[in-house]
Amino acid sequence: MKVTSYFEKAKGSTLISFEVLPPLKGGSMEAIFNTLDPLMEFKPPFIDVTYHREEYIYVKKPSGYYEKTSIRKRPGTVGICAAIMHRYGVDAVPHLICGGFTKEDTENALIDLNFLNINNVLALRGDARKFEGKFVQEEDGHAYALDLVKQIARMNEGGYLDQNIENGEKTDFCIGIAGYPEKHFEAPNMENDLKWTKAKIDAGADYIVTQMFFNNQAYFDYVKACREAGINVPIVPGLKPLTKKYQLNSIPRIFHVDLPEDLAREMLKAKTPDARIQVGIEWCIQQSKELKAAGVPCMHYYTMGDSETIRKIVEAVY
Ligand code: FAD
């Protein structure tokens, strides 16, 4: 079923969804199941699986020189989606990115998804490759998520890259996109960022999942700004609990989001790792309760492999 159909069916009550990362290459599917098994009692109608592009590494050669090579450390997104659907009977939402994909790679990936009866995708640009300053599109690939959304929407109309294909199978993808309550870091301002978000909706995207945020007001202001800009699709808040002291620096650096002073202060005051986890859990519970009371369509938890923490939060909220 489509993600947006779940929202419609829920008739205003707040759903829960989870997001998992493929294990590092060499890992097993058990890692995913171990994360999800303890969370399935909360009945998520869909589970997202992230996509990780190749990255550069340097390998030392017998000559002593280093050779730059690229590897994908976390492959397996599509297989994991199929395994999740098979094991739990819920929908899986693969993330699909522009980075590393030609248009034909994208088309072929969408054909695989369609054949597997996976009818939801989160369409993203992806970030710059590690050690590359800015995002570089693949030759004959997409530069922005907007172009990826357009390609998916075209396939939903039976349009394939090969112009000779007549009466091509019409796919039926429900398309999610990313949204940034604190603005995408490359956008000059929120107005400009929302212009492109609106363009993705006009091109066929059906709903938005937000970047994590730790101050609900940022989400509420974002939803208001979206509505004023004519963006009327469901906007799902993405939530991640802070659990470690180093995240006070790493989360703002990696995800370009602010951490409220109160949260940072409590985190620094906590004396033990357990006490710090507790601070993060309490904060996320309060955020979740307020968002649920505001009637958000769904709460989307970034698990990052930590089901225990997420479980405690969801138990306290539902
Ligand atoms: P875009 O919509 O392409 O926007 C990128 C920037 O360009 C923005 O500043 C925007 O304002 C601007 N812009 C957009 N369209 C145009 C245009 N046509 N012309 C000029 N400027 C434009 N990354 C992964 O690699 N794998 C994942 O699984 C993944 N999952 C994510 C899930 C969520 C919920 C979120 C919020 C992010 C996720 N990301 C993931 C990270 C995401 O790929 C990055 O944030 C990336 O930098 C931007 O992606 P986007 O789809 O928002 O890009």
Residues whose N, C-alpha, C, O or C-beta is under 5 A from the ligand:
A	BS01	FAD	T50 Y51 H52 H95 I97 A123 L124 R125 G126 D127 A143 Y144 A145 L146 A178 G179 H184 E186 A187 N192 D193 W196 V209 T210 Q211
